[in-house]
């Protein structure tokens, strides 16, 4: 349970942000009028657009991560009762569920969720990456056109038009690129139905995370381009749980994740010092 003063502090911070932020309809291109759109981050990730769907390219780690994050989302939605009993253990397990992926990039996770028959909306501020995502989905004949919709949007823009619309909101490998995490999570939860699930994978703010995600992954082994990560933007599981709790969300799972880069494989671990996954549920108002 959070100390009451911490909850008040988070809510006061959010109130200040609400009074200073105004929402506008989406423009054709995303500009930096929103605090959580770091144009440097967008441009850096957009440089990978032509190789996004190469499973052995610079984004290979994200492709491999689907082996953990797809079951995380599927099993989490089964556990919370969002999945209809008749669909459990069937290929269309996520049928009739609406999922929002925030910061979807070129659609690696978006497509995997759609193939479990959910209706997925993917949003990203990078027009290049959304174009890649759209083209790849169109080329995949196993996907029905109505299963995936992509938008060049920020979460602020999307949440303003889609309040409490989704059974699940996913932010996978996004939070470590976000400037204002409280505002970002507030908007994600604004798009989530009461009783819905928030799924997050991100990087802890520890010395091992700095050594592994920046020194090792970027500078030594060149697994991702240099400048991909900023240690100042990492966040610990306890701080993330505090933010979620202040918005009436109950964290039900935190798992460590370990990347075996030599084999391009991910595995679960009890150790959350570097990568971790979190599942929280937005509580229904009494």
Backbone as numpy.savetxt, mean C-alpha at the origin, in Angstrom:
# Nx Ny Nz CAx CAy CAz Cx Cy Cz
-3.08 -0.57 24.77 -3.94 0.62 24.77 -3.05 1.86 24.77
-3.39 2.83 23.91 -2.60 4.05 23.84 -2.86 4.95 25.03
-1.84 5.64 25.52 -2.10 6.69 26.50 -3.02 7.73 25.88
-3.98 8.23 26.68 -4.97 9.14 26.14 -4.35 10.40 25.55
-3.23 10.86 26.16 -2.62 12.08 25.63 -2.05 11.88 24.24
-1.56 10.66 23.93 -1.05 10.39 22.59 -2.16 10.43 21.56
-3.32 9.88 21.94 -4.47 9.90 21.02 -4.88 11.33 20.74
-4.94 12.15 21.82 -5.33 13.55 21.62 -4.33 14.28 20.73
-3.06 13.95 20.88 -2.04 14.61 20.08 -2.21 14.30 18.61
-2.46 13.02 18.29 -2.67 12.64 16.90 -3.90 13.35 16.33
-4.99 13.37 17.11 -6.21 13.98 16.61 -6.07 15.48 16.44
-5.32 16.12 17.33 -5.10 17.55 17.20 -4.28 17.84 15.94
-3.26 16.97 15.68 -2.45 17.13 14.47 -3.31 17.01 13.23
-4.20 16.01 13.23 -5.08 15.80 12.08 -6.01 16.99 11.90
-6.53 17.54 13.00 -7.44 18.68 12.91 -6.75 19.87 12.25
-5.50 20.12 12.60 -4.76 21.20 11.99 -4.62 20.99 10.49
-4.38 19.74 10.09 -4.22 19.44 8.67 -5.54 19.61 7.93
-6.63 19.21 8.56 -7.92 19.34 7.90 -8.26 20.80 7.61
-7.91 21.68 8.54 -8.25 23.08 8.36 -7.41 23.74 7.28
-6.28 23.14 6.93 -5.40 23.76 5.95 -5.48 23.10 4.58
-6.18 21.94 4.46 -6.23 21.22 3.20 -7.57 21.41 2.52
-7.55 21.64 1.24 -8.78 21.68 0.47 -8.69 20.63 -0.63
-9.81 20.03 -1.00 -9.84 19.00 -2.03 -10.28 19.61 -3.35
-9.72 19.12 -4.42 -10.15 19.55 -5.74 -10.30 18.33 -6.62
-11.00 18.48 -7.71 -11.19 17.35 -8.62 -9.88 17.02 -9.32
-9.71 15.76 -9.78 -8.44 15.36 -10.39 -8.16 16.17 -11.65
-6.94 16.54 -11.85 -6.51 17.17 -13.09 -5.90 16.10 -13.98
-5.54 16.46 -15.20 -5.00 15.46 -16.12 -3.64 14.95 -15.65
-2.90 15.79 -15.03 -1.60 15.36 -14.48 -1.55 15.74 -13.02
-0.84 14.95 -12.24 -0.74 15.19 -10.80 0.40 16.17 -10.55
0.10 17.24 -9.85 1.12 18.20 -9.47 1.42 18.02 -7.99
2.26 18.85 -7.48 2.72 18.66 -6.11 1.97 19.53 -5.11
0.69 19.86 -5.42 -0.05 20.67 -4.47 -0.45 19.87 -3.24
-0.32 18.54 -3.29 -0.63 17.71 -2.14 0.66 17.34 -1.43
0.67 17.47 -0.12 1.89 17.30 0.66 2.48 15.92 0.51
1.66 14.90 0.24 2.18 13.54 0.19 2.68 13.13 -1.19
2.62 14.02 -2.16 3.19 13.71 -3.46 4.57 14.36 -3.54
5.59 13.55 -3.37 6.97 14.00 -3.48 7.38 13.78 -4.93
7.50 14.86 -5.69 7.76 14.73 -7.11 9.06 13.99 -7.40
10.06 14.14 -6.53 11.31 13.41 -6.72 11.09 11.91 -6.63
10.26 11.49 -5.67 9.94 10.06 -5.51 9.19 9.54 -6.74
8.21 10.32 -7.21 7.42 9.91 -8.37 8.31 9.74 -9.59
9.19 10.70 -9.83 10.06 10.64 -10.99 11.04 9.48 -10.89
11.54 9.22 -9.69 12.50 8.13 -9.49 11.87 6.78 -9.82
10.64 6.57 -9.34 9.95 5.30 -9.61 9.50 5.21 -11.06
9.12 6.34 -11.64 8.66 6.35 -13.03 9.76 5.93 -13.99
11.03 6.14 -13.60 12.14 5.75 -14.46 12.18 4.24 -14.70
11.52 3.48 -13.81 11.51 2.02 -13.94 10.34 1.52 -14.78
9.56 2.43 -15.37 8.30 2.04 -16.02 8.49 1.03 -17.14
9.54 1.18 -17.94 9.72 0.27 -19.09 10.12 -1.14 -18.65
10.63 -1.27 -17.44 11.07 -2.59 -16.95 10.19 -3.11 -15.82
9.06 -2.46 -15.59 8.24 -2.79 -14.43 7.75 -4.23 -14.43
7.44 -4.75 -15.59 6.89 -6.10 -15.66 7.92 -7.17 -16.01
9.19 -6.83 -15.91 10.25 -7.82 -16.10 10.51 -8.50 -14.75
10.12 -9.77 -14.59 10.27 -10.43 -13.28 11.72 -10.63 -12.85
12.67 -10.40 -13.77 14.09 -10.49 -13.42 14.78 -9.13 -13.50
13.98 -8.07 -13.66 14.51 -6.73 -13.78 14.66 -6.04 -12.44
14.77 -4.72 -12.44 15.01 -3.98 -11.20 13.85 -4.02 -10.21
12.67 -4.45 -10.67 11.50 -4.54 -9.79 11.23 -5.99 -9.40
12.21 -6.87 -9.60 11.99 -8.29 -9.34 11.58 -8.58 -7.90
12.06 -7.77 -6.97 11.70 -7.97 -5.57 10.22 -7.79 -5.33
9.58 -6.84 -6.03 8.14 -6.63 -5.89 7.37 -7.79 -6.49
7.84 -8.32 -7.62 7.20 -9.50 -8.21 7.24 -10.66 -7.21
8.41 -10.89 -6.62 8.56 -12.00 -5.68 7.74 -11.79 -4.42
7.54 -10.53 -4.02 6.80 -10.25 -2.80 5.33 -10.68 -2.88
4.81 -10.84 -4.08 3.42 -11.30 -4.21 3.19 -12.64 -3.53
4.25 -13.44 -3.39 4.10 -14.75 -2.74 3.71 -14.60 -1.28
3.98 -13.43 -0.68 3.58 -13.17 0.71 2.35 -12.26 0.78
2.36 -11.19 0.01 1.32 -10.19 0.22 -0.04 -10.59 -0.34
-0.09 -11.42 -1.37 -1.38 -11.90 -1.85 -2.04 -12.81 -0.81
-1.34 -13.83 -0.28 -1.96 -14.63 0.80 -2.29 -13.80 2.04
-1.46 -12.80 2.36 -1.74 -11.94 3.50 -3.11 -11.29 3.36
-3.38 -10.74 2.20 -4.65 -10.05 1.95 -5.80 -11.05 1.87
-5.60 -12.11 1.12 -6.65 -13.14 0.97 -7.02 -13.73 2.32
-6.05 -14.20 3.07 -6.33 -14.86 4.35 -6.85 -13.88 5.39
-6.36 -12.63 5.33 -6.86 -11.62 6.25 -8.33 -11.33 6.04
-8.74 -11.29 4.78 -10.15 -11.02 4.48 -11.03 -12.22 4.81
-10.46 -13.41 4.70 -11.21 -14.61 5.14 -11.38 -14.58 6.65
-10.30 -14.28 7.36 -10.32 -14.29 8.83 -11.32 -13.29 9.39
-11.43 -12.12 8.78 -12.32 -11.09 9.29 -13.76 -11.27 8.83
-14.03 -12.31 8.04 -15.39 -12.59 7.61 -15.85 -11.81 6.40
-14.93 -11.11 5.73 -15.31 -10.36 4.54 -15.61 -11.27 3.35
-14.95 -12.42 3.31 -15.14 -13.38 2.22 -16.36 -14.25 2.49
-17.21 -14.36 1.49 -18.39 -15.23 1.62 -17.94 -16.68 1.78
-18.60 -17.40 2.67 -18.20 -18.78 2.98 -18.17 -19.67 1.75
-19.06 -19.43 0.81 -19.12 -20.28 -0.39 -17.91 -20.09 -1.29
-17.15 -18.99 -1.08 -15.99 -18.72 -1.93 -14.67 -19.15 -1.31
-14.68 -19.48 -0.02 -13.44 -19.87 0.65 -12.87 -21.12 -0.03
-11.56 -21.12 -0.27 -10.82 -22.22 -0.92 -11.23 -22.42 -2.38
-11.78 -21.38 -2.98 -12.10 -21.44 -4.40 -11.27 -20.40 -5.16
-11.07 -20.59 -6.47 -10.26 -19.64 -7.23 -10.80 -18.22 -7.20
-12.11 -18.08 -7.06 -12.73 -16.75 -7.03 -12.98 -16.29 -5.59
-12.01 -16.56 -4.72 -12.17 -16.35 -3.28 -12.53 -14.90 -2.92
-12.07 -13.93 -3.69 -12.33 -12.53 -3.36 -13.48 -11.93 -4.17
-14.30 -12.78 -4.74 -15.44 -12.29 -5.52 -16.34 -11.40 -4.68
-16.86 -10.36 -5.31 -17.80 -9.41 -4.69 -17.14 -8.45 -3.71
-15.81 -8.46 -3.61 -15.12 -7.53 -2.73 -14.50 -6.40 -3.55
-14.57 -5.19 -3.02 -13.97 -4.02 -3.64 -12.70 -3.65 -2.90
-11.59 -3.59 -3.63 -10.28 -3.33 -3.03 -9.65 -2.12 -3.70
-9.05 -1.26 -2.88 -8.30 -0.11 -3.39 -6.82 -0.34 -3.10
-6.00 -0.26 -4.14 -4.55 -0.29 -3.93 -4.01 1.12 -4.15
-3.43 1.68 -3.11 -2.89 3.03 -3.14 -1.40 2.95 -3.47
-0.97 3.69 -4.49 0.41 3.60 -4.93 0.66 2.29 -5.65
-0.19 1.99 -6.62 -0.17 0.68 -7.28 0.97 0.51 -8.27
1.64 1.62 -8.64 2.71 1.49 -9.61 2.20 0.93 -10.92
2.93 -0.04 -11.46 2.55 -0.65 -12.73 1.57 -1.78 -12.62
1.07 -2.07 -11.40 -0.04 -3.02 -11.25 0.33 -4.44 -10.91
1.51 -4.68 -10.37 1.93 -6.06 -10.08 1.00 -6.72 -9.06
0.73 -6.05 -7.96 -0.18 -6.60 -6.96 -1.63 -6.45 -7.37
-1.95 -5.36 -8.04 -3.33 -5.11 -8.48 -3.85 -6.26 -9.32
-3.07 -6.68 -10.30 -3.50 -7.77 -11.17 -3.63 -9.08 -10.40
-2.73 -9.34 -9.49 -2.79 -10.58 -8.71 -4.07 -10.66 -7.89
-4.50 -9.52 -7.34 -5.76 -9.49 -6.57 -6.96 -9.63 -7.49
-6.88 -9.03 -8.66 -7.98 -9.14 -9.62 -8.16 -10.58 -10.09
-7.08 -11.34 -10.15 -7.16 -12.73 -10.59 -7.81 -13.63 -9.55
-8.02 -13.09 -8.34 -8.83 -13.79 -7.34 -10.27 -13.30 -7.36
-10.59 -12.56 -8.45 -11.96 -12.13 -8.78 -12.49 -10.96 -7.95
-11.59 -10.25 -7.28 -12.04 -9.02 -6.64 -12.12 -7.92 -7.69
-12.84 -6.86 -7.36 -12.83 -5.66 -8.20 -11.83 -4.70 -7.57
-10.78 -4.38 -8.31 -9.67 -3.62 -7.76 -9.55 -2.27 -8.47
-9.37 -1.24 -7.68 -9.03 0.08 -8.20 -7.60 0.37 -7.79
-6.77 0.70 -8.76 -5.38 1.06 -8.47 -5.16 2.54 -8.76
-4.58 3.26 -7.81 -4.28 4.67 -8.01 -2.80 4.93 -7.79
-2.26 5.88 -8.54 -0.86 6.24 -8.42 -0.67 7.62 -9.04
0.19 8.47 -8.46 0.42 9.79 -9.03 1.30 9.80 -10.28
1.87 8.63 -10.64 2.73 8.56 -11.81 1.92 8.17 -13.05
1.81 9.10 -13.98 1.08 8.82 -15.22 1.77 7.73 -16.03
3.10 7.72 -16.02 3.85 6.69 -16.75 3.53 5.30 -16.23
3.51 5.16 -14.91 3.27 3.83 -14.33 1.82 3.39 -14.54
0.88 4.30 -14.46 -0.52 3.95 -14.71 -0.71 3.54 -16.16
-0.01 4.19 -17.09 -0.08 3.78 -18.49 0.45 2.36 -18.67
1.54 2.05 -17.98 2.09 0.69 -18.03 1.09 -0.31 -17.46
0.48 0.05 -16.33 -0.48 -0.84 -15.69 -1.69 -1.09 -16.59
-2.21 -0.04 -17.19 -3.35 -0.18 -18.09 -3.03 -1.07 -19.28
-1.87 -0.83 -19.88 -1.49 -1.61 -21.06 -1.31 -3.08 -20.73
-0.68 -3.36 -19.59 -0.45 -4.76 -19.22 -1.76 -5.47 -18.92
-2.68 -4.78 -18.27 -3.99 -5.39 -17.97 -4.77 -5.66 -19.26
-4.68 -4.76 -20.22 -5.37 -4.95 -21.49 -4.80 -6.13 -22.27
-3.49 -6.36 -22.12 -2.85 -7.46 -22.85 -3.09 -8.82 -22.20
-3.55 -8.83 -20.96 -3.78 -10.09 -20.23 -5.21 -10.54 -20.47
-5.37 -11.54 -21.29 -6.71 -12.00 -21.66 -7.43 -12.72 -20.52
-6.72 -13.06 -19.46 -7.37 -13.73 -18.33 -8.11 -12.74 -17.42
-7.92 -11.46 -17.66 -8.56 -10.43 -16.84 -9.76 -9.83 -17.56
-10.90 -9.79 -16.88 -12.08 -9.13 -17.43 -11.91 -7.63 -17.30
-12.34 -6.84 -18.28 -12.15 -5.38 -18.24 -12.71 -4.72 -16.99
-13.80 -5.25 -16.45 -14.44 -4.61 -15.30 -13.74 -4.92 -13.98
-12.75 -5.82 -14.00 -12.10 -6.22 -12.75 -11.10 -5.20 -12.24
-10.48 -4.43 -13.13 -9.46 -3.46 -12.72 -9.77 -2.10 -13.32
-9.66 -1.08 -12.49 -9.72 0.31 -12.96 -8.51 1.04 -12.39
-7.83 1.78 -13.25 -6.65 2.54 -12.84 -6.92 4.04 -12.98
-6.37 4.81 -12.05 -6.53 6.26 -12.10 -5.21 6.94 -11.72
-4.87 8.00 -12.44 -3.74 8.85 -12.05 -4.27 9.81 -11.00
-4.14 9.40 -9.75 -4.71 10.16 -8.64 -3.89 9.99 -7.38
-4.02 10.93 -6.48 -3.50 10.78 -5.12 -4.62 10.20 -4.26
-4.26 9.70 -3.10 -5.27 9.19 -2.18 -6.17 10.32 -1.70
-5.64 11.54 -1.56 -6.47 12.67 -1.16 -7.59 12.90 -2.16
-7.26 12.88 -3.43 -8.26 13.09 -4.47 -9.28 11.95 -4.49
-8.77 10.73 -4.41 -9.66 9.57 -4.53 -10.60 9.45 -3.34
-10.07 9.64 -2.14 -10.89 9.49 -0.93 -11.99 10.55 -0.87
-11.73 11.73 -1.42 -12.73 12.79 -1.40 -13.98 12.41 -2.17
-13.84 11.51 -3.15 -14.99 11.11 -3.98 -15.50 9.71 -3.66
-14.76 8.98 -2.81 -15.10 7.56 -2.58 -15.06 7.23 -1.09
-15.79 7.98 -0.30 -15.81 7.76 1.14 -16.44 6.41 1.48
-15.72 5.61 2.28 -16.20 4.33 2.80 -16.74 3.42 1.69
-15.98 3.29 0.61 -16.41 2.50 -0.54 -15.77 1.12 -0.61
-14.70 0.89 0.13 -13.90 -0.32 -0.10 -13.91 -1.28 1.08
-13.88 -2.57 0.73 -13.77 -3.62 1.74 -12.34 -3.74 2.26
-11.39 -3.34 1.44 -9.98 -3.37 1.85 -9.23 -2.25 1.14
-8.28 -1.67 1.83 -7.36 -0.70 1.25 -5.95 -1.23 1.47
-5.17 -1.24 0.40 -3.82 -1.81 0.44 -2.81 -0.71 0.12
-1.79 -0.59 0.94 -0.66 0.31 0.67 0.61 -0.51 0.85
1.08 -1.11 -0.22 2.21 -2.03 -0.15 3.46 -1.36 -0.73
4.48 -1.22 0.10 5.74 -0.58 -0.27 5.51 0.86 -0.73
4.65 1.56 -0.01 4.29 2.94 -0.33 4.62 3.88 0.83
4.33 3.44 2.05 4.42 4.33 3.21 5.83 4.89 3.39
6.85 4.12 2.98 8.23 4.59 3.13 8.59 5.69 2.12
7.65 6.03 1.24 7.85 7.12 0.29 6.94 8.31 0.59
6.20 8.24 1.69 5.19 9.25 2.01 5.74 10.28 2.98
5.45 11.55 2.73 5.92 12.62 3.61 5.13 12.67 4.92
3.81 12.77 4.82 2.94 12.95 5.98 2.13 11.67 6.20
2.63 10.82 7.07 2.02 9.51 7.23 0.65 9.57 7.92
0.48 10.51 8.85 -0.81 10.63 9.53 -1.89 11.02 8.52
-1.61 12.02 7.70 -2.59 12.46 6.70 -2.86 11.36 5.68
-1.81 10.63 5.28 -1.96 9.56 4.30 -2.89 8.46 4.84
-2.63 8.03 6.06 -3.45 6.97 6.65 -4.88 7.45 6.88
-5.02 8.71 7.28 -6.37 9.27 7.45 -7.17 9.14 6.16
-6.55 9.48 5.03 -7.25 9.42 3.75 -7.54 7.97 3.34
-6.58 7.09 3.55 -6.81 5.67 3.24 -8.01 5.13 4.01
-8.06 5.44 5.29 -9.15 4.94 6.13 -10.47 5.62 5.79
-10.40 6.84 5.27 -11.62 7.50 4.84 -12.29 6.79 3.69
-11.51 6.09 2.86 -12.07 5.34 1.74 -12.50 3.93 2.13
-12.19 3.53 3.37 -12.45 2.16 3.84 -13.78 2.08 4.57
-14.54 1.03 4.29 -15.81 0.79 4.99 -15.55 0.47 6.46
-16.45 0.83 7.36 -16.35 0.33 8.73 -16.36 -1.19 8.74
-15.45 -1.78 9.46 -15.30 -3.23 9.44 -14.35 -3.72 8.37
-13.88 -2.81 7.51 -12.96 -3.17 6.44 -11.53 -3.29 6.92
-10.66 -3.79 6.06 -9.26 -4.09 6.42 -8.29 -3.17 5.70
-7.28 -2.74 6.45 -6.16 -1.99 5.89 -4.93 -2.89 5.93
-4.29 -3.06 4.78 -3.09 -3.88 4.68 -1.92 -2.99 4.28
-0.83 -3.10 5.03 0.35 -2.27 4.79 1.59 -3.16 4.83
2.47 -2.98 3.85 3.83 -3.51 3.96 4.78 -2.33 3.81
5.79 -2.28 4.66 6.70 -1.14 4.64 8.01 -1.52 5.34
8.82 -0.50 5.65 10.15 -0.72 6.22 10.25 -0.06 7.59
10.79 -0.80 8.54 10.96 -0.31 9.90 12.04 0.78 9.95
11.98 1.61 10.97 12.98 2.67 11.14 14.00 2.23 12.17
14.94 1.41 11.71 15.98 0.84 12.58 17.33 0.90 11.86
18.38 0.69 12.63 19.71 0.60 12.01 19.80 -0.57 11.05
19.29 -1.78 11.39 19.30 -2.86 10.42 18.56 -2.52 9.12
17.47 -1.75 9.23 16.73 -1.35 8.03 17.57 -0.43 7.15
18.29 0.49 7.78 19.18 1.38 7.02 20.29 0.57 6.33
20.86 -0.38 7.07 21.92 -1.20 6.50 21.40 -2.10 5.38
20.20 -2.68 5.60 19.67 -3.62 4.62 19.04 -2.97 3.41
18.15 -1.98 3.66 17.36 -1.40 2.57 18.11 -0.32 1.79
19.06 0.34 2.43 19.77 1.43 1.75 21.21 1.04 1.41
22.00 0.73 2.44 23.40 0.39 2.19 23.50 -0.89 1.35
22.83 -1.95 1.82 22.92 -3.23 1.12 22.20 -3.24 -0.21
20.89 -2.92 -0.19 20.07 -3.06 -1.40 20.42 -2.04 -2.47
20.76 -0.82 -2.06 21.01 0.24 -3.05 22.49 0.39 -3.41
23.36 0.40 -2.39 24.75 0.77 -2.63 25.67 -0.41 -2.89
25.42 -1.53 -2.23 26.33 -2.67 -2.36 25.87 -3.65 -3.43
24.65 -4.16 -3.29 24.18 -5.21 -4.19 23.40 -4.68 -5.39
23.09 -3.36 -5.38 22.40 -2.73 -6.51 21.08 -3.43 -6.86
20.36 -3.83 -5.80 19.07 -4.50 -6.03 18.01 -3.52 -6.49
18.11 -2.30 -6.04 17.22 -1.22 -6.48 18.08 0.01 -6.75
17.59 0.96 -7.55 18.39 2.15 -7.86 18.69 2.96 -6.60
19.86 3.57 -6.56 20.22 4.43 -5.44 19.25 5.60 -5.35
18.89 5.96 -4.12 17.93 7.02 -3.91 16.50 6.55 -3.82
16.28 5.22 -3.94 14.91 4.69 -3.85 14.32 4.92 -2.47
15.14 4.80 -1.44 14.65 4.91 -0.06 15.30 6.06 0.70
14.55 6.58 1.65 15.01 7.65 2.53 14.73 7.19 3.97
15.80 6.99 4.75 15.64 6.44 6.09 14.72 7.30 6.95
14.72 8.61 6.73 13.87 9.51 7.51 12.38 9.24 7.30
12.04 8.56 6.21 10.63 8.28 5.92 10.19 6.90 6.40
11.10 6.11 6.93 10.72 4.81 7.47 9.92 5.00 8.76
9.15 3.98 9.13 8.31 4.08 10.33 8.27 2.73 11.04
8.31 2.78 12.36 8.29 1.55 13.16 6.87 1.01 13.25
6.72 -0.30 13.49 5.38 -0.87 13.66 4.60 -0.24 14.81
5.28 0.09 15.91 4.55 0.66 17.05 4.02 2.05 16.72
4.80 2.86 16.00 4.32 4.18 15.62 3.17 4.08 14.62
3.26 3.12 13.72 2.18 2.91 12.76 0.90 2.46 13.48
1.04 1.57 14.45 -0.12 1.13 15.22 -0.74 2.27 16.01
0.08 3.17 16.51 -0.44 4.31 17.25 -1.30 5.20 16.36
-0.83 5.43 15.14 -1.62 6.24 14.21 -2.94 5.55 13.90
-2.87 4.27 13.59 -4.09 3.53 13.26 -5.07 3.52 14.43
-4.55 3.32 15.63 -5.40 3.30 16.82 -6.10 4.64 17.02
-5.42 5.73 16.73 -6.02 7.05 16.89 -7.18 7.27 15.94
-7.25 6.45 14.87 -8.37 6.51 13.93 -9.32 5.33 14.11
-9.36 4.78 15.32 -10.32 3.74 15.66 -10.09 2.46 14.85
-8.81 2.11 14.68 -8.46 0.88 13.98 -7.73 -0.05 14.93
-8.05 -1.32 14.83 -7.43 -2.34 15.67 -6.44 -3.15 14.84
-5.17 -3.12 15.22 -4.16 -3.92 14.53 -4.28 -5.37 15.00
-4.48 -6.28 14.04 -4.67 -7.68 14.42 -3.49 -8.56 14.02
-2.55 -8.01 13.24 -1.42 -8.82 12.81 -0.25 -7.93 12.42
0.94 -8.30 12.89 2.20 -7.70 12.43 3.18 -8.83 12.19
3.68 -8.96 10.97 4.62 -10.02 10.61 5.89 -9.40 10.06
7.03 -9.97 10.41 8.27 -9.59 9.77 8.39 -10.28 8.42
9.10 -9.64 7.50 9.32 -10.18 6.16 10.82 -10.13 5.87
11.35 -11.18 5.27 12.78 -11.22 4.97 12.99 -11.55 3.50
13.82 -10.73 2.84 14.08 -10.93 1.41 15.39 -11.67 1.22
15.32 -12.87 0.67 16.50 -13.65 0.31 16.90 -13.24 -1.10
17.68 -12.17 -1.20 17.94 -11.56 -2.51 18.70 -12.50 -3.44
19.51 -13.39 -2.89 20.28 -14.31 -3.71 19.38 -15.31 -4.45
18.17 -15.52 -3.91 17.21 -16.43 -4.55 15.98 -15.70 -5.05
15.92 -14.39 -4.82 14.75 -13.57 -5.15 13.48 -14.19 -4.55
13.54 -14.46 -3.25 12.40 -15.04 -2.54 12.18 -14.30 -1.23
10.91 -14.23 -0.84 10.53 -13.63 0.44 10.02 -14.72 1.38
10.27 -14.53 2.67 9.73 -15.47 3.66 9.27 -14.68 4.88
8.31 -15.26 5.61 7.85 -14.65 6.85 8.88 -14.89 7.95
8.96 -13.96 8.90 9.86 -14.10 10.03 9.27 -13.35 11.23
9.67 -13.74 12.41 9.23 -13.02 13.61 9.94 -11.67 13.75
11.06 -11.54 13.07 11.88 -10.34 13.17 11.32 -9.23 12.27
10.95 -8.10 12.87 10.40 -6.97 12.11 11.41 -5.83 11.94
12.69 -6.12 12.14 13.71 -5.06 12.13 13.85 -4.37 10.77
13.51 -5.07 9.69 13.66 -4.45 8.37 12.28 -4.30 7.72
11.82 -5.32 7.04 10.50 -5.26 6.40 9.44 -5.88 7.29
8.23 -5.34 7.21 7.13 -5.94 7.96 5.80 -5.68 7.26
4.84 -6.52 7.59 3.47 -6.39 7.07 2.54 -6.20 8.25
1.50 -5.41 8.03 0.53 -5.12 9.09 -0.89 -5.21 8.53
-1.78 -5.79 9.32 -3.21 -5.86 8.98 -4.00 -5.24 10.13
-4.78 -4.23 9.81 -5.62 -3.57 10.80 -7.06 -3.53 10.30
-7.99 -3.48 11.24 -9.42 -3.44 10.91 -10.02 -2.13 11.43
-10.75 -1.47 10.59 -11.45 -0.23 10.97 -12.70 -0.61 11.75
-12.74 -0.24 13.01 -13.84 -0.63 13.87 -15.13 0.10 13.48
-16.23 -0.59 13.64 -17.53 0.00 13.36 -17.93 0.89 14.53
-18.54 2.01 14.19 -19.01 2.92 15.23 -20.17 2.29 15.97
-20.20 2.46 17.28 -21.28 1.90 18.09 -22.51 2.78 18.00
